[in-house]
Amino acid sequence: MKELEILLEKRWVLKSEDKELYYRIRDSIGELRRFATDKMGCQMIENSLLVKLEKIPAIPEGFMGIEDFTSKEEYAFFCVLLMFLEDKDAEEQFILSQLTEYIAANVPGQTVDWTLYTSRRRLVKVLRYAVSQGILKVTDGSDDVFMDAASGEVLYENTGASRYFMRNFSRDITGYTRPEDFGESDWFDMNEERGIARRHRVYKRLLFSPGMYRDTGAEEDFEYLKYYGRRLADDLEQNFDCRVHIHKGSAFLLVGEDCRMGAEFPGNNAVSDILLLCCGKIREKVERGEWKTGNDDTIRVEKLEFERMLREVKEESGTGFTKNYREMPEGEFMREITENMERWTFIRCEDREHMITIYPSAGKLAGHYPDDYTGGHTGEQQMAGK
């Protein structure tokens, strides 16, 4: 099922960018579609432009946004860009000023001033993302010119892929008033607790998220694992190079060396090393009885206590960090490591209560320096599984 792995990892496969892969996937489309619809409840889009697996999560997570975007305005600009391209044919060209006029006239609830550098920078970020995803092509010019002055022009070409970026709905969504409404529409009038809906949710939670936890979804999902977990694990392990671990309050899909289904942890970067050290410190505290696990295998600690743990990691192992993290101010270090641990669902921050919930995934991996490690930022990380 390597082709399915590719579709899980990528947003889509464009014929114009990789014709050989595009036809390889289309040759296997029947088998892929059966697995996607039967197990995950995901739609497969196949046409002369692209092949795409619609990956709609069972539970939306913060890390599932567009990482290139850092403001609501960028999301708004991107949505209006998709509206603008709806009226364009594939291979039709347009100049940037046509788009800026359209955005200024159609962004709801605000006035867009293109003489402001911030507005231009945000639009350029959106356009570069659209180019990276194969939605647009730059035919002539450079967006650096527009970054410098609002009068700068660039010639773009619409590839036609933009029409398949947003998900399709089979019902009218104009009456939706809450984010939750979009998730409920997946099941239409189906009772969500029936077997097929539960199966789709469980497969999605395992395939689309770093971990599946009892306290973040329907209790019935763990009932499904109780009765069908072994069958589900066999199914996934036969189709992918992976192992499924099911515990009392959590479940995980651990990918093997030959499996590529998206971002993986640990990555080959400095922040992964630090997170592994933090996980090792958490396990130490549990083993020494300083921190207690609850009935669902989670740990709840005060935010100040959690930050004290991060400080200990930096004091004990900081000589092995890269220069950036060694010299990073303490507040910035705390914030960045906390955000990354939450992104990988090792923890959940409860800001209102000033508490941190530590999930069982923090006990799945740990890192420590070798016993003969003498310092310096090039030290090798050793990982230990549990």
C-alpha positions as CSV (number, residue, x, y, z in Angstrom):
1,M,0.0,0.0,0.0
2,K,2.9,2.4,-0.7
3,E,0.6,4.4,-3.0
4,L,-1.8,4.9,0.0
5,E,1.1,6.0,2.1
6,I,2.0,8.6,-0.5
7,L,-1.6,10.0,-0.5
8,L,-1.6,10.1,3.3
9,E,1.7,12.0,3.3
10,K,0.9,14.5,0.5
11,R,-1.9,16.9,0.0
12,W,-2.4,15.5,-3.5
13,V,-0.4,14.1,-6.4
14,L,-0.5,16.4,-9.4
15,K,-0.1,15.0,-12.9
16,S,1.8,18.0,-14.0
17,E,4.5,17.6,-11.3
18,D,5.0,13.8,-11.2
19,K,3.3,12.0,-14.2
20,E,4.8,8.6,-13.4
21,L,3.6,8.6,-9.8
22,Y,0.2,10.0,-10.9
23,Y,-0.4,7.0,-13.3
24,R,1.0,4.5,-10.7
25,I,-1.6,5.6,-8.2
26,R,-4.4,5.6,-10.8
27,D,-3.5,2.1,-11.7
28,S,-4.1,1.1,-8.0
29,I,-7.1,3.4,-7.5
30,G,-9.7,0.6,-7.0
31,E,-7.9,-1.0,-4.1
32,L,-7.0,2.4,-2.6
33,R,-10.5,3.7,-2.8
34,R,-11.9,0.5,-1.2
35,F,-9.6,0.9,1.8
36,A,-10.1,4.7,2.1
37,T,-13.9,4.5,2.0
38,D,-14.4,1.3,4.0
39,K,-11.9,1.8,6.7
40,M,-11.6,5.6,7.0
41,G,-14.7,7.0,5.4
42,C,-12.4,9.2,3.2
43,Q,-13.3,10.3,-0.3
44,M,-10.9,9.7,-3.1
45,I,-10.7,12.4,-5.8
46,E,-9.3,11.3,-9.2
47,N,-9.4,13.3,-12.4
48,S,-7.1,14.5,-15.3
49,L,-5.3,17.0,-13.0
50,L,-4.6,15.1,-9.8
51,V,-5.3,12.3,-7.4
52,K,-6.2,13.2,-3.8
53,L,-7.3,11.5,-0.6
54,E,-9.6,13.8,1.4
55,K,-8.1,13.6,4.9
56,I,-10.8,15.0,7.1
57,P,-9.8,14.4,10.8
58,A,-12.2,12.9,13.3
59,I,-10.9,15.4,15.9
60,P,-9.3,18.6,14.7
61,E,-5.9,19.4,16.2
62,G,-4.0,22.6,16.4
63,F,-1.1,21.2,14.4
64,M,-3.5,20.5,11.4
65,G,-3.5,24.1,10.3
66,I,-1.3,25.5,7.5
67,E,2.0,25.9,9.3
68,D,3.2,28.6,6.9
69,F,0.4,30.9,8.1
70,T,0.7,32.8,11.4
71,S,-2.3,35.1,11.3
72,K,-6.0,35.0,10.6
73,E,-5.6,37.5,7.8
74,E,-3.4,35.0,5.9
75,Y,-6.2,32.4,6.1
76,A,-8.7,35.0,5.0
77,F,-6.5,36.0,2.0
78,F,-6.1,32.4,1.0
79,C,-9.8,31.7,1.1
80,V,-10.5,34.8,-1.1
81,L,-7.7,33.6,-3.4
82,L,-9.6,30.3,-3.9
83,M,-12.8,32.3,-4.6
84,F,-10.9,34.4,-7.2
85,L,-9.6,31.2,-8.9
86,E,-13.1,29.7,-9.1
87,D,-13.8,31.9,-12.1
88,K,-10.5,31.1,-13.8
89,D,-9.9,28.2,-16.2
90,A,-6.9,26.0,-15.9
91,E,-3.8,27.6,-17.5
92,E,-5.5,31.0,-17.5
93,Q,-3.2,33.9,-16.5
94,F,-3.7,36.9,-14.3
95,I,-1.7,39.8,-12.9
96,L,-1.3,40.4,-9.2
97,S,-3.1,43.7,-9.2
98,Q,-6.3,41.9,-10.4
99,L,-6.0,39.7,-7.3
100,T,-5.3,42.5,-4.9
101,E,-8.4,44.5,-6.1
102,Y,-10.5,41.4,-5.7
103,I,-9.2,40.7,-2.2
104,A,-9.8,44.3,-1.1
105,A,-13.4,44.1,-2.4
106,N,-14.2,40.7,-0.9
107,V,-12.5,40.3,2.5
108,P,-15.3,40.5,4.9
109,G,-15.3,42.8,7.9
110,Q,-12.1,44.7,7.3
111,T,-10.4,47.1,4.9
112,V,-7.2,46.0,3.3
113,D,-4.5,48.6,2.8
114,W,-1.9,47.4,0.3
115,T,0.3,50.4,1.1
116,L,1.0,48.7,4.4
117,Y,4.0,46.4,4.3
118,T,2.3,43.9,6.7
119,S,-0.6,43.4,4.4
120,R,1.7,42.9,1.4
121,R,4.0,40.5,3.3
122,R,1.0,38.4,4.4
123,L,-0.3,38.2,0.8
124,V,3.1,37.2,-0.5
125,K,3.3,34.4,2.1
126,V,-0.1,33.1,0.9
127,L,0.9,33.3,-2.8
128,R,4.2,31.4,-2.1
129,Y,2.2,28.8,-0.3
130,A,-0.2,28.5,-3.2
131,V,2.8,28.1,-5.6
132,S,4.4,25.4,-3.4
133,Q,1.1,23.4,-3.4
134,G,0.8,23.6,-7.2
135,I,-2.2,25.9,-7.1
136,L,-0.4,28.7,-9.0
137,K,2.6,29.0,-11.3
138,V,4.7,32.2,-11.5
139,T,4.9,33.0,-15.2
140,D,6.8,36.3,-15.1
141,G,8.1,38.6,-12.4
142,S,8.9,38.2,-8.7
143,D,6.8,38.8,-5.6
144,D,9.8,40.6,-4.0
145,V,8.8,43.6,-6.2
146,F,5.3,43.6,-4.7
147,M,6.8,43.2,-1.2
148,D,8.8,46.4,-1.8
149,A,5.9,48.4,-3.2
150,A,2.2,48.0,-3.8
151,S,2.6,48.8,-7.5
152,G,4.8,45.7,-8.1
153,E,3.3,43.3,-10.6
154,V,3.7,39.5,-11.1
155,L,2.1,37.3,-13.8
156,Y,0.6,34.1,-12.4
157,E,-1.0,31.1,-14.1
158,N,-3.9,29.1,-12.5
159,T,-3.3,25.4,-12.6
160,G,-6.9,24.4,-11.9
161,A,-6.0,22.5,-8.7
162,S,-7.5,25.2,-6.5
163,R,-11.0,23.7,-7.0
164,Y,-10.0,20.6,-5.1
165,F,-8.2,22.2,-2.2
166,M,-11.3,22.7,0.0
167,R,-13.5,19.8,1.0
168,N,-16.8,19.1,-0.8
169,F,-20.0,19.2,1.2
170,S,-23.1,17.3,0.2
171,R,-25.4,19.6,2.2
172,D,-25.9,23.4,2.6
173,I,-23.4,24.8,5.1
174,T,-24.7,28.3,5.2
175,G,-26.6,27.7,8.4
176,Y,-23.5,26.4,10.3
177,T,-22.7,28.6,13.3
178,R,-20.1,26.5,15.2
179,P,-16.8,24.7,14.1
180,E,-18.3,21.5,15.4
181,D,-21.1,21.6,12.8
182,F,-18.5,20.8,10.1
183,G,-17.5,17.6,11.8
184,E,-21.0,16.5,12.4
185,S,-21.8,16.9,8.7
186,D,-19.5,13.9,8.0
187,W,-22.1,11.6,9.4
188,F,-25.2,13.2,7.9
189,D,-28.2,11.6,9.6
190,M,-26.3,8.5,10.7
191,N,-26.2,7.6,14.3
192,E,-22.5,8.4,15.2
193,E,-22.3,5.5,17.6
194,R,-23.1,2.9,15.0
195,G,-20.3,0.6,14.0
196,I,-19.4,2.1,10.6
197,A,-19.0,5.6,12.0
198,R,-17.0,4.4,14.9
199,R,-14.7,2.4,12.7
200,H,-14.1,5.5,10.5
201,R,-13.3,7.6,13.6
202,V,-10.9,5.2,15.1
203,Y,-8.9,4.6,11.9
204,K,-8.7,8.3,11.3
205,R,-7.6,9.1,14.8
206,L,-4.8,6.5,14.6
207,L,-3.7,7.5,11.1
208,F,-4.0,11.3,11.3
209,S,-2.8,12.1,14.8
210,P,0.3,11.2,16.9
211,G,-1.9,9.6,19.5
212,M,-5.4,8.6,20.4
213,Y,-6.6,9.4,23.9
214,R,-9.6,8.4,25.9
215,D,-10.3,11.9,27.2
216,T,-10.2,13.7,23.8
217,G,-12.9,11.9,21.9
218,A,-16.0,9.6,22.2
219,E,-15.8,7.0,24.9
220,E,-17.3,4.6,22.4
221,D,-14.1,4.7,20.3
222,F,-12.2,2.9,23.0
223,E,-15.1,0.4,23.3
224,Y,-14.5,-0.3,19.6
225,L,-10.8,-0.9,20.3
226,K,-11.8,-3.2,23.2
227,Y,-13.7,-5.5,20.9
228,Y,-12.1,-5.0,17.5
229,G,-8.6,-3.7,18.4
230,R,-6.7,-6.9,17.4
231,R,-8.5,-7.0,14.1
232,L,-7.8,-3.3,13.4
233,A,-4.1,-3.8,14.4
234,D,-3.7,-6.7,12.1
235,D,-5.3,-4.8,9.3
236,L,-3.0,-1.8,9.6
237,E,0.1,-3.8,10.3
238,Q,-0.5,-5.9,7.1
239,N,-1.0,-2.8,5.0
240,F,1.7,-0.6,6.4
241,D,5.1,-0.9,8.0
242,C,3.8,-0.1,11.4
243,R,2.9,-1.4,14.9
244,V,-0.3,-0.6,16.8
245,H,-0.1,-0.2,20.5
246,I,-3.4,-0.2,22.5
247,H,-3.4,0.7,26.1
248,K,-6.1,1.4,28.7
249,G,-6.4,5.1,28.0
250,S,-4.5,5.6,24.7
251,A,-3.6,4.0,21.4
252,F,-0.7,4.7,19.0
253,L,0.4,3.8,15.5
254,L,4.2,3.6,15.4
255,V,5.6,3.7,11.9
256,G,8.6,1.6,10.8
257,E,11.7,2.8,8.9
258,D,10.1,2.1,5.5
259,C,6.8,3.9,6.3
260,R,6.2,7.5,5.3
261,M,2.7,8.9,6.2
262,G,3.5,12.5,7.1
263,A,5.6,14.2,9.7
264,E,7.4,11.8,12.1
265,F,8.7,12.1,15.6
266,P,11.6,12.2,16.4
267,G,12.8,14.2,13.5
268,N,16.4,14.9,12.7
269,N,16.5,18.3,14.4
270,A,17.5,19.9,17.7
271,V,14.0,20.4,19.1
272,S,13.2,16.6,18.7
273,D,16.3,15.9,20.8
274,I,15.2,18.3,23.5
275,L,11.7,16.8,23.6
276,L,13.2,13.3,24.0
277,L,15.2,14.6,26.9
278,C,12.0,16.1,28.4
279,C,10.2,12.8,28.0
280,G,13.0,11.0,29.7
281,K,12.8,13.5,32.6
282,I,9.1,12.9,32.9
283,R,9.6,9.2,33.1
284,E,12.2,9.7,35.8
285,K,9.8,11.7,37.9
286,V,7.1,9.0,37.5
287,E,9.5,6.2,38.4
288,R,10.7,8.1,41.5
289,G,7.1,8.7,42.6
290,E,7.2,12.5,42.2
291,W,4.5,12.6,39.6
292,K,1.5,10.3,39.7
293,T,-0.4,8.8,36.8
294,G,-4.2,8.8,36.9
295,N,-6.6,6.0,36.0
296,D,-6.3,7.0,32.3
297,D,-2.5,7.0,32.4
298,T,-2.3,10.8,32.2
299,I,-0.4,13.1,34.6
300,R,-1.7,16.5,35.7
301,V,0.9,19.0,37.1
302,E,0.8,22.7,37.8
303,K,2.3,24.8,35.0
304,L,5.1,26.1,37.3
305,E,6.1,22.5,38.2
306,F,6.2,21.6,34.5
307,E,8.4,24.6,33.7
308,R,10.6,23.6,36.6
309,M,11.1,20.3,34.9
310,L,12.0,22.1,31.6
311,R,14.5,24.2,33.5
312,E,16.1,21.0,34.9
313,V,16.5,19.6,31.5
314,K,18.2,22.7,30.2
315,E,20.5,22.9,33.2
316,E,21.5,19.2,33.1
317,S,21.7,18.7,29.3
318,G,22.0,22.2,27.8
319,T,25.6,21.8,26.9
320,G,24.5,19.3,24.2
321,F,21.9,21.7,22.7
322,T,22.6,23.6,19.5
323,K,23.8,27.2,20.0
324,N,20.3,28.6,19.3
325,Y,18.8,26.7,22.2
326,R,21.8,27.1,24.5
327,E,21.6,30.9,24.3
328,M,17.8,31.2,24.0
329,P,16.3,33.3,26.9
330,E,14.6,31.2,29.5
331,G,11.1,32.4,28.7
332,E,11.4,31.9,25.0
333,F,12.8,28.4,25.6
334,M,9.9,27.4,27.9
335,R,7.4,28.7,25.4
336,E,8.9,27.0,22.3
337,I,9.4,23.6,24.0
338,T,5.9,23.7,25.5
339,E,4.4,24.6,22.2
340,N,6.3,21.7,20.5
341,M,5.3,19.2,23.1
342,E,1.7,20.2,22.7
343,R,1.9,20.0,18.9
344,W,3.1,16.4,19.2
345,T,0.3,15.7,21.8
346,F,2.7,14.9,24.5
347,I,0.9,17.4,26.7
348,R,-2.2,19.6,26.7
349,C,-2.0,23.1,28.2
350,E,-4.9,24.2,30.4
351,D,-4.2,27.9,30.6
352,R,-7.2,28.9,32.5
353,E,-6.4,26.4,35.4
354,H,-2.6,26.9,35.0
355,M,-2.3,23.1,34.7
356,I,-0.5,20.8,32.2
357,T,-1.9,17.4,31.3
358,I,0.9,15.0,30.3
359,Y,-0.3,12.2,27.9
360,P,1.0,8.6,27.9
361,S,2.8,9.3,24.6
362,A,5.5,11.1,26.7
363,G,6.3,7.7,28.1
364,K,6.7,5.9,24.7
365,L,10.1,7.5,23.8
366,A,12.9,9.0,25.9
367,G,16.3,10.4,25.1
368,H,19.5,10.6,27.1
369,Y,23.2,11.3,26.3
370,P,25.7,8.4,26.3
371,D,27.4,7.7,29.6
372,D,30.7,8.8,28.1
373,Y,29.3,12.1,26.7
374,T,31.5,15.0,27.7
375,G,29.5,18.0,26.4
376,G,29.4,20.0,23.3
377,H,26.5,20.6,21.0
378,T,27.2,17.7,18.6
379,G,26.6,14.9,21.2
380,E,24.6,11.9,20.0
381,Q,21.1,11.3,21.4
382,Q,20.3,7.8,22.5
383,M,16.7,6.8,22.5
384,A,15.0,4.2,24.7
385,G,11.5,2.9,24.1
386,K,9.1,1.7,26.7
